Amino acid sequence: MDHTTTSDREIDREIDREIDSALDRLREQRTQLKVRHAQRLTSLMEERSDLRGVHALADYFDDAVRWSA
């Protein structure tokens, strides 16, 4: 037996919309953060060539950004 009323379903839909909206904002923020980090890492590696080879993960991402450009 389903005891949910129409107003309960409407409330559930509204909550789902709010959650979806919040998740969309978080996804957008995360995407912007990734782009910003990639830009700054690339900029740093261009300015400081002496850093090449110091940290393998930084080298990896710097190469990945360069290859994708």
C-alpha beads as a LAMMPS data file, in Angstrom:
LAMMPS data file: protein, C-alpha beads

69 atoms
68 bonds

1 atom types
1 bond types

-500.0 500.0 xlo xhi
-500.0 500.0 ylo yhi
-500.0 500.0 zlo zhi

Masses

1 110.0

Atoms # bond

1 1 1 0.000 0.000 0.000
2 1 1 1.269 3.413 -0.947
3 1 1 0.448 5.998 1.716
4 1 1 2.307 8.891 0.116
5 1 1 0.176 11.839 -0.792
6 1 1 0.515 14.117 -3.753
7 1 1 2.105 16.784 -1.570
8 1 1 4.661 14.233 -0.291
9 1 1 5.612 13.413 -3.873
10 1 1 5.869 17.092 -4.725
11 1 1 8.113 17.660 -1.724
12 1 1 10.278 14.701 -2.777
13 1 1 10.569 16.114 -6.308
14 1 1 11.531 19.534 -4.968
15 1 1 14.179 17.993 -2.720
16 1 1 15.510 16.004 -5.684
17 1 1 15.710 19.211 -7.763
18 1 1 17.589 20.989 -4.970
19 1 1 20.024 18.097 -4.616
20 1 1 20.559 17.954 -8.383
21 1 1 21.173 21.700 -8.448
22 1 1 23.694 21.458 -5.606
23 1 1 25.466 18.572 -7.341
24 1 1 25.611 20.527 -10.595
25 1 1 27.219 23.468 -8.759
26 1 1 29.771 21.154 -7.140
27 1 1 30.606 19.544 -10.493
28 1 1 31.129 22.965 -12.054
29 1 1 33.347 24.086 -9.162
30 1 1 35.395 20.901 -9.441
31 1 1 35.830 21.371 -13.182
32 1 1 36.952 24.968 -12.696
33 1 1 39.393 23.882 -9.998
34 1 1 40.915 21.214 -12.257
35 1 1 41.358 23.737 -15.067
36 1 1 42.888 26.310 -12.727
37 1 1 45.350 23.776 -11.308
38 1 1 46.363 22.604 -14.775
39 1 1 46.917 26.192 -15.918
40 1 1 48.986 27.065 -12.868
41 1 1 51.071 23.905 -13.039
42 1 1 51.799 24.514 -16.707
43 1 1 52.667 28.130 -16.002
44 1 1 54.968 27.157 -13.133
45 1 1 56.729 24.509 -15.197
46 1 1 57.279 27.045 -18.007
47 1 1 58.711 29.612 -15.593
48 1 1 60.821 27.155 -13.607
49 1 1 62.367 24.595 -15.927
50 1 1 64.682 23.631 -13.047
51 1 1 61.685 21.929 -11.412
52 1 1 61.469 19.363 -14.207
53 1 1 62.374 15.946 -12.871
54 1 1 61.890 16.929 -9.218
55 1 1 58.421 15.441 -8.816
56 1 1 57.277 12.665 -11.133
57 1 1 53.561 13.399 -10.750
58 1 1 54.045 17.072 -11.629
59 1 1 56.039 16.041 -14.696
60 1 1 53.322 13.594 -15.690
61 1 1 50.545 16.186 -15.508
62 1 1 52.637 18.834 -17.201
63 1 1 53.252 16.437 -20.094
64 1 1 49.585 15.450 -20.200
65 1 1 48.473 19.088 -20.402
66 1 1 50.992 19.817 -23.141
67 1 1 49.922 16.801 -25.204
68 1 1 46.240 17.690 -24.912
69 1 1 46.732 21.294 -26.050

Bonds

1 1 1 2
2 1 2 3
3 1 3 4
4 1 4 5
5 1 5 6
6 1 6 7
7 1 7 8
8 1 8 9
9 1 9 10
10 1 10 11
11 1 11 12
12 1 12 13
13 1 13 14
14 1 14 15
15 1 15 16
16 1 16 17
17 1 17 18
18 1 18 19
19 1 19 20
20 1 20 21
21 1 21 22
22 1 22 23
23 1 23 24
24 1 24 25
25 1 25 26
26 1 26 27
27 1 27 28
28 1 28 29
29 1 29 30
30 1 30 31
31 1 31 32
32 1 32 33
33 1 33 34
34 1 34 35
35 1 35 36
36 1 36 37
37 1 37 38
38 1 38 39
39 1 39 40
40 1 40 41
41 1 41 42
42 1 42 43
43 1 43 44
44 1 44 45
45 1 45 46
46 1 46 47
47 1 47 48
48 1 48 49
49 1 49 50
50 1 50 51
51 1 51 52
52 1 52 53
53 1 53 54
54 1 54 55
55 1 55 56
56 1 56 57
57 1 57 58
58 1 58 59
59 1 59 60
60 1 60 61
61 1 61 62
62 1 62 63
63 1 63 64
64 1 64 65
65 1 65 66
66 1 66 67
67 1 67 68
68 1 68 69
